[in-house]
Structures are given as structure tokens and as C-alpha cells.
Amino acid sequence: MAQENFNDLSAFAIVASERSFTKAAARLGVSQSALSQTIRNLEERLGLRLLTRTTRSVSPTEAGERLLQLVRPRFEEIESELALLTEEREKPMGTVRITAGEHAASAFLTPALLELLPRYPQINVEVDIDYGLTDIVAQRYDAGVRLGERVAKDMIAVRITPDFRWLVVGAPGYFATRRVPQVPQELTEHNCINIRFPTHGGLYAWDFEKDGREVKVKVEGQMTFNSAALRLTAALAGQGLIYLPEDSAAPYLADNRLVAVLQDWCAPSPGYYLYYPNRRHASLAFSMVVDALRYQGN
């Protein structure tokens, strides 16, 4: 529908409902003569007389009444939806959709949301576990969570975690018959439990750094997963070595179910960031979720 037709129909609905050009002109903030001309233009385009005018009253013709019954519910529905949108902007309500990897979701997003959401029952958050670098705009996500170096430059990025280390760990029983690796390159001699991410098109290379020297090792092994929980289960069973965030390994290192190797090669890597496109008129719910996830450290 052309914009002028939409505006003219809206003006007609107000005049027909008010039964007065004076009252309708006041609601619309236009002169009575301009409003009268708008209605005449609409009648000419439709080839129908829509209003009967006298010096004392205005009433819809039969055709005008039919048109009023057609368009008024639509305009009322639009006004209602606009009111809801305004309410969402002014009150913490609505759904926020976030895509994130498994570790980020379990270790950082979930604890923050468990603290926020009970206080705001009208905010809903949907977290989709995805290891690919999802196009959040095309897939209609409000935000994504990725490691710092993987966030696109055209996105707004909010740090939600400190930097942290990735460790190489294995069960004590695994090392009973195998030599502990002293340098990353020796991992090629071990049965490593691999990670496959969609965006890498293959197996994920394990990253190491020492004294400014960076090393990437493509390891091999009998088992490959894209689930942190399954990799951990296999490592605890003595199947091989895994590469995982230090906080995930900590409980198992503490009770000696796992041991860490190559720690002098495991330097801190960039933490997680929440990223999203520019949102000049973000909902209050979205803003509150961002604030709840924002890293408060130095």
C-alpha cells in the first residue's frame, strides 16, 4: 500500500469514528481544511463517497461504514502492538536469544542468568549451543558469545570473562605406559581426544605459547567429539589427552583424577566476549542481560 493511501485511510477512520472534522483535525494536529481535502482525495481515488457532510454532523455512507469496519480493527491492532513495543522498551520484558559455545554457556552465561532472571520473571533468555561462527543477524539472534579474537570487527563487543588458560590433561592411568610430553610437538605421539568445530573445516589445532613463541599442534587420536562433556568422560576413562579450559579441569586436578602437562606452554588466551550489532533502541531486557554478563574485573 502506498504511504499516502495508508495515511488517508487512517485519517478517514478517525473522522468516521469521531463523526466530526473538528475533533478529528485536533487529534491529528492538522487543519480542518487540510483534513477535508485528504478525505476528498481518498474518495476520488476510490470512486466512492465515504462521508455524508452537513453543517452540523458527519456520518459514514454505506460504503464508508463498510470501509470503517474493515480498517478500524487493523489500526487498533497496530496501535496495540506499538504500545506493547513501547512497554517492552520501558519495562524489563521479552525474549533475548544468544548463541554460544558449551563452555561459555555453562561456566559463565548460566551462573549470571540464574542470578538475574528470578528477579525479572518477564525476561526470557534462549541460549543456543553452537560452535560455528553464526551470523547472528541472519539467524535472528540478539547476541553471540565467542573468544575475543573471533569477534567480527563490525560488532559491538562486551567482555564477559577474564583471560584464561587452556590446559592439556589426562588421567594418571593414561601415563602409566606413556611418556609425559615435554614440548607441544610431542603430542603427536599421544592418543589425543580431538575437537571438531564447523568453522575450522577440520580438527581443531591446540594452541601453545612460551617466551613469545606460538605453536599450533594438530593432534591425532581415536576419538573426536564436539562436546566438552563427552571429551571429559573419555579422558577420565584413560582414553587419551584432552585440551580444555582451566576452570573446567580444576575439580579433577584437585582430586588427582586428571593431571596437567605442558603447563609452561599454556599461556592465558583472550576471554569470552558478548557481541552484537549496533542497537540504538535496544529493549530494556536486552540491556539488562548485557549488564548482568559484563565482566567487572580490571
C-alpha positions as CSV (number, residue, x, y, z in Angstrom):
1,M,0.0,0.0,0.0
2,A,1.3,3.5,-0.9
3,Q,2.1,5.6,2.1
4,E,-0.4,8.3,1.1
5,N,-3.2,5.7,1.0
6,F,-2.2,4.4,4.4
7,N,-2.3,8.0,5.9
8,D,-5.6,8.8,4.1
9,L,-7.3,5.6,5.4
10,S,-6.1,6.4,8.9
11,A,-7.5,10.0,8.6
12,F,-10.8,8.6,7.3
13,A,-11.1,6.2,10.2
14,I,-10.6,8.9,12.8
15,V,-13.1,11.3,11.1
16,A,-15.7,8.5,10.8
17,S,-15.2,7.4,14.4
18,E,-15.3,11.0,15.8
19,R,-18.2,12.0,13.5
20,S,-16.5,15.4,13.4
21,F,-13.9,17.1,11.3
22,T,-13.1,19.4,14.1
23,K,-12.4,16.7,16.6
24,A,-10.5,14.6,14.1
25,A,-8.3,17.5,13.0
26,A,-7.5,18.2,16.6
27,R,-6.4,14.6,17.2
28,L,-4.3,14.6,14.0
29,G,-2.8,18.0,14.6
30,V,-3.9,19.3,11.1
31,S,-6.2,22.0,9.9
32,Q,-9.9,21.1,9.1
33,S,-9.4,22.3,5.5
34,A,-6.4,20.0,5.0
35,L,-8.2,17.1,6.5
36,S,-11.3,17.7,4.4
37,Q,-9.0,17.8,1.3
38,T,-7.4,14.4,2.4
39,I,-10.8,12.8,2.6
40,R,-11.9,14.2,-0.8
41,N,-8.7,12.8,-2.4
42,L,-9.4,9.4,-0.9
43,E,-13.0,9.4,-2.2
44,E,-11.8,10.4,-5.7
45,R,-9.2,7.6,-5.8
46,L,-11.8,5.0,-4.7
47,G,-14.6,6.5,-6.8
48,L,-16.9,6.3,-3.8
49,R,-18.5,8.7,-1.4
50,L,-17.4,7.8,2.1
51,L,-18.9,10.5,4.3
52,T,-22.1,12.5,4.3
53,R,-21.4,16.0,5.4
54,T,-23.8,18.5,6.8
55,T,-23.3,21.8,8.6
56,R,-23.9,20.1,11.9
57,S,-22.7,16.5,11.5
58,V,-20.5,14.0,9.6
59,S,-21.6,10.4,9.2
60,P,-20.3,7.5,7.1
61,T,-22.2,6.4,4.0
62,E,-23.0,2.7,3.5
63,A,-19.7,2.3,1.6
64,G,-17.9,4.4,4.3
65,E,-19.3,2.2,7.1
66,R,-18.1,-0.9,5.3
67,L,-14.6,0.6,4.9
68,L,-14.6,1.8,8.5
69,Q,-15.4,-1.8,9.8
70,L,-12.6,-3.1,7.6
71,V,-9.8,-0.7,8.5
72,R,-10.6,0.3,12.1
73,P,-9.7,-3.1,13.7
74,R,-6.4,-3.1,11.7
75,F,-5.4,0.3,13.0
76,E,-6.4,-0.7,16.5
77,E,-4.3,-3.8,16.3
78,I,-1.3,-1.8,15.0
79,E,-1.7,0.7,17.9
80,S,-1.9,-2.1,20.4
81,E,1.3,-3.7,19.1
82,L,3.1,-0.4,19.1
83,A,2.0,0.1,22.7
84,L,3.4,-3.3,23.6
85,L,6.7,-2.5,21.9
86,T,6.9,0.7,23.9
87,E,6.2,-1.2,27.1
88,E,9.0,-3.6,26.3
89,R,11.3,-0.7,25.9
90,E,10.3,0.8,29.2
91,K,9.9,-2.5,31.2
92,P,12.3,-5.5,31.5
93,M,10.3,-8.0,29.5
94,G,10.6,-10.1,26.3
95,T,12.9,-12.8,24.9
96,V,16.7,-12.5,24.4
97,R,18.3,-15.1,22.1
98,I,22.0,-15.8,22.4
99,T,24.3,-18.3,20.6
100,A,27.3,-19.5,22.5
101,G,29.7,-22.4,22.8
102,E,29.2,-25.1,25.5
103,H,31.9,-23.9,27.9
104,A,30.9,-20.2,27.8
105,A,27.2,-21.1,28.3
106,S,27.8,-23.5,31.3
107,A,30.6,-21.7,33.0
108,F,29.6,-18.0,32.6
109,L,26.2,-17.4,31.0
110,T,24.2,-19.8,33.2
111,P,25.5,-18.5,36.5
112,A,24.9,-14.9,35.6
113,L,21.4,-15.7,34.3
114,L,20.5,-17.7,37.4
115,E,21.2,-14.6,39.4
116,L,19.3,-12.2,37.1
117,L,16.2,-14.0,35.9
118,P,14.5,-14.8,39.2
119,R,14.3,-11.1,39.9
120,Y,12.7,-10.4,36.5
121,P,10.1,-13.1,35.6
122,Q,9.1,-11.4,32.4
123,I,12.5,-11.7,30.8
124,N,13.2,-14.9,28.9
125,V,16.6,-15.9,27.6
126,E,17.2,-18.6,25.0
127,V,20.8,-19.9,24.8
128,D,21.6,-22.0,21.7
129,I,24.8,-24.1,21.9
130,D,26.7,-23.7,18.6
131,Y,30.4,-23.9,17.9
132,G,30.1,-22.2,14.5
133,L,30.7,-18.5,13.9
134,T,27.0,-18.0,13.4
135,D,25.7,-14.9,11.5
136,I,23.6,-13.6,14.4
137,V,21.8,-11.1,12.2
138,A,20.7,-13.6,9.6
139,Q,19.8,-16.2,12.2
140,R,17.9,-13.6,14.3
141,Y,19.9,-13.9,17.4
142,D,20.2,-10.8,19.7
143,A,23.8,-11.6,20.5
144,G,26.6,-14.2,20.4
145,V,29.4,-15.2,22.7
146,R,32.9,-16.1,21.3
147,L,36.5,-15.8,22.3
148,G,37.9,-12.3,21.8
149,E,40.0,-13.0,18.7
150,R,37.0,-14.4,16.9
151,V,34.6,-11.5,17.2
152,A,34.0,-9.6,13.9
153,K,35.3,-6.1,13.9
154,D,32.0,-4.6,12.9
155,M,30.3,-5.9,16.1
156,I,29.9,-4.2,19.5
157,A,31.9,-6.5,21.8
158,V,31.5,-6.6,25.6
159,R,34.0,-8.6,27.7
160,I,32.2,-11.1,29.9
161,T,35.2,-13.1,31.3
162,P,38.8,-12.6,32.2
163,D,41.5,-14.2,30.1
164,F,42.0,-17.8,31.0
165,R,44.3,-20.8,30.1
166,W,43.6,-23.9,28.2
167,L,45.3,-27.0,29.6
168,V,46.3,-30.4,28.3
169,V,45.2,-33.0,30.8
170,G,44.9,-36.8,31.1
171,A,44.1,-39.5,33.6
172,P,47.1,-40.8,35.8
173,G,46.4,-44.3,34.3
174,Y,46.9,-43.0,30.8
175,F,50.5,-42.0,31.7
176,A,51.3,-45.4,33.3
177,T,52.6,-46.7,30.0
178,R,53.3,-43.4,28.2
179,R,56.0,-40.7,28.5
180,V,54.8,-37.3,29.6
181,P,55.2,-34.8,26.7
182,Q,57.8,-32.1,27.4
183,V,57.1,-29.9,24.4
184,P,53.8,-29.4,22.4
185,Q,55.2,-31.2,19.3
186,E,55.4,-34.5,21.3
187,L,51.6,-34.6,21.5
188,T,51.7,-36.1,18.0
189,E,53.0,-39.3,19.7
190,H,49.9,-39.4,22.0
191,N,46.3,-40.5,21.7
192,C,44.5,-37.2,21.9
193,I,40.8,-36.7,22.1
194,N,40.0,-34.3,19.3
195,I,37.7,-31.4,18.9
196,R,35.9,-30.7,15.6
197,F,34.4,-27.2,15.1
198,P,32.3,-26.4,12.0
199,T,34.2,-23.2,11.3
200,H,37.6,-24.9,11.1
201,G,36.5,-27.4,8.5
202,G,38.6,-30.0,10.2
203,L,40.1,-30.9,13.6
204,Y,40.9,-28.1,15.9
205,A,44.6,-27.3,16.4
206,W,45.8,-26.9,20.0
207,D,47.4,-23.6,20.7
208,F,50.5,-23.0,22.9
209,E,52.8,-20.2,23.7
210,K,56.1,-19.8,25.6
211,D,58.6,-16.9,25.7
212,G,56.7,-15.2,22.8
213,R,56.8,-18.3,20.6
214,E,53.5,-19.6,19.4
215,V,52.9,-23.2,18.4
216,K,49.8,-24.9,16.9
217,V,49.7,-28.7,17.0
218,K,47.2,-30.8,15.0
219,V,46.9,-33.8,17.3
220,E,45.5,-37.2,16.4
221,G,43.6,-39.8,18.3
222,Q,40.9,-42.5,18.1
223,M,38.1,-40.3,19.4
224,T,36.7,-37.0,18.2
225,F,33.8,-35.0,19.8
226,N,32.3,-31.5,19.7
227,S,31.0,-31.9,23.2
228,A,33.1,-30.9,26.2
229,A,31.2,-33.4,28.5
230,L,32.0,-36.3,26.2
231,R,35.7,-35.4,25.8
232,L,36.0,-35.2,29.6
233,T,34.3,-38.5,30.1
234,A,36.7,-40.2,27.7
235,A,39.8,-38.6,29.3
236,L,38.7,-39.7,32.8
237,A,38.4,-43.2,31.5
238,G,42.0,-43.0,30.4
239,Q,41.3,-42.9,26.7
240,G,43.7,-40.0,26.0
241,L,44.6,-36.4,26.4
242,I,42.2,-33.5,26.1
243,Y,42.5,-29.7,25.7
244,L,40.1,-27.8,27.8
245,P,39.7,-24.5,29.8
246,E,41.5,-24.5,33.2
247,D,38.3,-23.9,35.2
248,S,36.7,-27.0,33.7
249,A,39.8,-29.1,34.6
250,A,40.2,-27.6,38.1
251,P,37.9,-30.0,40.1
252,Y,39.5,-33.1,38.5
253,L,43.1,-31.8,39.0
254,A,42.3,-31.1,42.7
255,D,41.3,-34.7,43.4
256,N,44.0,-36.2,41.2
257,R,41.6,-37.8,38.7
258,L,43.4,-35.8,36.0
259,V,46.9,-34.4,35.7
260,A,48.1,-31.4,33.6
261,V,51.1,-31.5,31.3
262,L,52.9,-28.7,29.3
263,Q,51.7,-26.1,31.8
264,D,54.7,-23.9,31.0
265,W,53.4,-23.8,27.4
266,C,49.8,-22.9,28.4
267,A,49.6,-19.1,28.4
268,P,46.4,-17.1,29.0
269,S,44.2,-16.6,26.0
270,P,41.6,-13.9,25.3
271,G,38.4,-14.4,27.3
272,Y,34.9,-14.5,26.1
273,Y,33.0,-11.5,24.7
274,L,29.3,-11.0,24.1
275,Y,28.9,-9.4,20.7
276,Y,26.0,-7.9,18.8
277,P,25.3,-5.4,16.0
278,N,24.6,-1.7,16.8
279,R,21.3,-1.5,18.6
280,R,20.3,2.2,19.1
281,H,16.9,1.2,20.6
282,A,17.7,-2.0,22.4
283,S,15.0,-3.3,24.7
284,L,15.4,-2.9,28.4
285,A,15.5,-6.7,28.8
286,F,18.5,-7.0,26.4
287,S,20.3,-4.1,28.1
288,M,19.8,-5.8,31.5
289,V,21.1,-9.2,30.2
290,V,24.2,-7.4,28.8
291,D,24.9,-5.7,32.1
292,A,24.4,-8.9,34.0
293,L,27.0,-10.7,31.8
294,R,29.5,-7.8,31.7
295,Y,32.9,-8.6,33.3
296,Q,33.5,-6.3,36.2
297,G,37.2,-7.0,36.7
298,N,40.1,-4.9,35.6
